[in-house]
Amino acid sequence: MNVVGGVHCEVCPEDFDHPAVDFRVVRNAGKVFTGLLDHIADGTELPAGIFRPGEMVDPLRLPPFDFSTILPERSSVARYRHKYFYIFHDKVALVKTSYGCPYQCSFCFCRVITEDHYHQRPVKEVVDELEKIPEKEIYIVDDDFLFDKKWLTQFMAELRLRGIKKHFLVYGRADFIARHPELMHEMAISGLRTVIVGFESFSDEELDAYNKKIPAGLYKQTMEILNREKIEVFATIIVSPQWDRNDFRNMVRSLQSLGIHYVNLQPLTPLPKTGVHFDDSKILIDRKEYDKWDLAHVTVQPEKMSVAEFYEEILIAYQRILYRPKVLLKYLMNYRPVMLFKMLVGGYRVTRQYRKKIKEAKKYA
């Protein structure tokens, strides 16, 4: 018996319409899975939102989104917890405080998952969960945690009231940070250590095309606040297929001038049902090669260089941002040897992956 679920199936159930798949869980997987097991075992009614192969997934047959909380059974993975690690946060635990995203960035798959619905969990419910988590390092995996000033203020007040001291890694927008310097100061006091910021581009024209509704000139103010509060920044950048070598150089200079030394470079990827589209003639990777639609492979033909050259520019940019002597010295002064070792191992793996991509691209050019 094969059951398929997850965000890919929820957004693109047609990709799993195959005789080898017995059930496709398209809506509210956490809520309906027990009912599916009852159906398989006892022949009870199949819950709404689950489809067999060959059945058309009619949006009118889908139940409403159910955003009520399901808490994970963390003890079941306790033996693996010592291996959890992300951006200098060791033994990190994951928490989700909201579902969906209130913004409309054209490239984003996250908002498509909930069809633009946005739901926040109650503050006290979230802090109740945090109170039961022994780990000090918390990765809040919301699509955008820094959104609602009132909610965040209540969240910090509840942490203080209960004496909860954690270190937080979160996602946040540059414009929210720039507009709320006092709030960011309070959040740093309350344990905020790292923010993943989607800068995406340093070109206003590209930002407009992505529907970010942020001017690139705002980023200086964003970074001044984060640097002042000693909040680490992990920047995400979208690498456009329209870029030439000068665009890569300008991106690197912009990141360096802002004091950003940790970055994720993502080739612009036209994920299905988002607002990014390219002619099929420009798509390099078959849409059924799902493992390569991972925001790390070049899926669109670069306009001004070969695919191999495009990968080489990405790798060069990583090296110029991550491995400057000034940055390496900062790592040595601020992080434990074990964390530095993990970072170096991760950097080596990324380099090896890109060299493999470059070799393959040259082979099939």
N, C-alpha and C positions, 0 to 999 in steps of 0.2 A: 504494500500500500504506500503510494507516494503522495505526500501533501506538500504543496508549495505555498509560501506566504512571503511576507516582507515587503519593503517599499517598492521593489521592482514589480512584483506581482500586483500590488495594489494600484499602481499607476498604469502599468502596461500588462494587464492580464492576458492579452492576446499572445504575448510571447511564450506563454506556458500552455497554450491550447494544443496539447500533444497527447497521444494515446498513453504515453508512459506516465502521465500525471493524472492521478485519480481525483484530486480535489485542489481547487485554487481558492485560497482564502484572500478575498479582495477587500474586505472592510472589517475593521474592529477585531483583528486577529486575536488579541489578548482576551477579548470577551467571549468570542464564539468558539474558541478551540475546544473547550471542554464539551460544548454541545456537539461538535463534530465527532469527538471520541464516543459520545453517547450514541450518535447516529450509526457509527461504524459497529459498535459493540451490540447495540440493542435495537437498531432500526428506528430510533426516534426521528422526529422531523429534522430535516437538514436546516441548520440555522441560516437566516438571511445573510447574504453577503458571501456565501460560499458557492462555487460553481464547479460542475463537472466538465471534462473535456467535451468540446463540441457545442456547449451551451454559450449562447451569446451573452456577454456581460452587459446587460441593459442598465444604464445609470438609474432608471426609474425603479429598478428592483433592488437597488442598494439601500440599506438602512441608513439613518443619519449617523454622523460620526459620534462615537461614544468616548468622551474624553475623561471619564471618571478614572480615578487612579488605580493602577495595579502595582503593588509594591513587589520588588524582586525578592526572591529567597536567597539572600546573600551568603548564607552559610553553605549553600551547595557548591560555591566556587571558592570557599575559604582557602583551600590548599593551593590555589593558584595565585592568590592575592599578592604574594611577595614578588611576583614577576610583573605586576602591573606598573606601567611607566609611560608618561607622556609629557614631553617638553619640560624636563627637569622636575616633574612632579612624580615622586616615587611612591609605590604602593597606593595608587590613586583609586578612589571609588567614584563611580558615575551616579549622577542624580539628574533628573529631568524635572523642571519646574513649570514648563509651558509646552504647548503643542502648536506647531505651525509657525508662521512668520507674518507679522503685520505689514511687511513691505512688499514691493512688487518688482524686484530686480529681475530683468528679463532672462538671465542665464540660470536662475536658481531652480533646482529640482525640489528643494525642501518645501517650498510653498505649494507646489503641485500635489504633494503627497496628501495634504489636508484640504485641497481645493480652495486655498486662500482663507480657510477658517483659522481663527487664532483663539487659543484658550489658555488661561493661566490657572495654575493650581492655587488654592488658598495658602496664604503665608504660613499660618500655623501648621497646616498639614505638611508643608515642605520642611519646616523646622523640626516637627515631630520625627520625620524620617532622618534628618541629619543627626538628631540627638541619639539615634540608635546605631549610627555608623561609627565604628571604632577608628577608622582611618582619619588622619588629619588632613590629607590632601584630597580635595574634592574637585572633580571635573564636572561642571554643570553643562550638560550637552544640549541645552536649548539652542534653537536656530539663532536666536538673538536674546540674550539675557538682559542686556542693558537697554530696556525699552520704556518701562513704566516707573517714573520717579516715585510715585506714591507707594507702589508695591515694594520697590527696593528700600525705601525709607522704613517701611514697616518690617521688612525682612531683617534689616540691620538692628532695629530696635528689639526684635524678638531674639536675635542672637545674643545681644547684650543682656537681656532680661534673664536668659537661661544660662549665661556664662559659657556659651559654646564658642570655642576658638578653633577655627579651621583655616586652611589656606585654599583659596578658590582660583580655578582656571575657568574662564568664561568666554563666550563670544559677545562682541559688541560692535556697534557702528561708530565710525569716526565722528560723525556729527553729534551724536548723543554725548560722547565724551567731551567734545569741545564746548557744548552748551552747558555742561553741568560740572564745572571744576570743583565746586564745594562738595557735591555728592561723591565725586571720585575720590576726594580726600577722605571722606568718611568711610567709603568702601575700602580704601587701602588700610585704614585703621581696623576695619572689621575683618580683614584677612584676604582681600583681593590681591593676588600676586601676579597673575598673568591674564592678558586679554588677547584673544585672537581677533584681529581687526581685518575686515575685508576692504583693503584699500583699492584693490582691483586694478587701478590705473592711475597714472599721473597726468593724463590727458582729459581735459574737460569734454572734448568731443567723444571720446570713448566712454566716459562716465555717463554722458547723456544717452548714448546708444544702449548702455546697460541698464538704463532707468534707475541709476543709483540716487539721483537727486542730491548729490553732494559735489561741491566744487573742490578741485584738487588743492586749491590754495588754503583750504581749511586744515589740511593734514599737519601743517606746521604747528598750529594751535593744539591739535590733538596730541601730538608727540610732546610738546612742552609740558602739558598736564601730566601725561603718563610718566615722563622722565622725572618730573619734579616729585611725583609720588612714589618713585622707584617701583613702578608696576612694569613688569616685563611685557614685551609686545611680540606677538607672532603674526607677521603680516602675510596675507594672501594676495597674490597678484595674478591677474588673468593675462596670459601671453597670447596676443592676437595673431592670427595668421597673416595679417596685413603688415606686421612688424618687419623692419629691416635691421641691420646690425646697429645702426645709430639708435634705434628705439630701445634695443637691449641695453646699450651703454647709458642712455638717458635714465632708464629705469634703475639701473645699478647706482648711478650717481644720486638719484633722488632718494633712494633708500639709505645710502650712506650719509647723505646730508641731514636726514631726519634722525640719525642715530639708531636705525633699525638694523639688527644683526641676525635676526632669525626670520626665515621667510619660506613660504611654500609657493612655488611657481606652477600655475595650472594652465596648460594650453586651453584656449577657448574651445569648449566642447558643446555641440548642439544636441544636448540631451533631449529625448523625446518629450513632447508636450510642454516644453518650455518656450520662451519667446525668442530663442536663437535658432535661425534656420539658414541653411546653405543649400545650393543646388546639389543634387546627387552626384553630378560630375566632379564636384570638389571634395566629396567625402572619400577618404582613403581607406577606412576600415569598415568592413561589412558590419551592418548593424546587428547581426546575429553573433558576432564575436564579442559577446557581452563582457568578457573579462578585460578587454582592451578599452572599453568605454569607462575609464576609471579616473579621468581628469589628470592623468599623467602621460597618456599616449597622445600623439598628434593625430587627430582624426580628420582634420581639414587641411587640404593642400596649402602650404605657405605660398604667398604670392611673390615673394622677393628673394627666395632662396630655396635650396633643396630641403627635403625632410631631414636628411642627415645633418646638414648645416644648421637647421633650426634646433635640433636636439643639442648640437654642439654649443650653440649660443646659450641655451638654457643651462647646460652644465657649467660653462664658463661663468655665467652670472651667479650661480650658486657658490662657486669657489671664490669669487671676488667679494661676495657678501659675507659668507660664513667663516672664511679662513684668513681674514686679515690679521696681522700680528696684534693689533689693538684689541680685536674681538677675542682672539685666543687667550690673550693675557687676562681679559675680563673673566672668561670662563675659569681659568686657573685660580683666580683670586676669589671667586664667588661660589664655586660648586665643589662638592665632594668628589674625590677621585673616581668612585664607582659611577657617579652620574656622568662625569666626563668620559669615562670609558664607554658607557652606553651611547652617548652622543656620537663619539667617534665611530663606533660600530655602525650606528644608524647612518652616519654620513658616508661611510665606506659602502654600505649596501646601496644607497641612492646613487652614488657614483658608478658602481658596478652595473646597476640597472640601466642607467643612461648610456654607458659605453656599449652595453648590449643592444640597446635601441639604435644607436648610431651605426653599429656594425650591421644590423639587420637592414636598416634603411639604405645603406650603401650597397648591400648585396642585391636588393630588389629594385634599385634605381634604374 
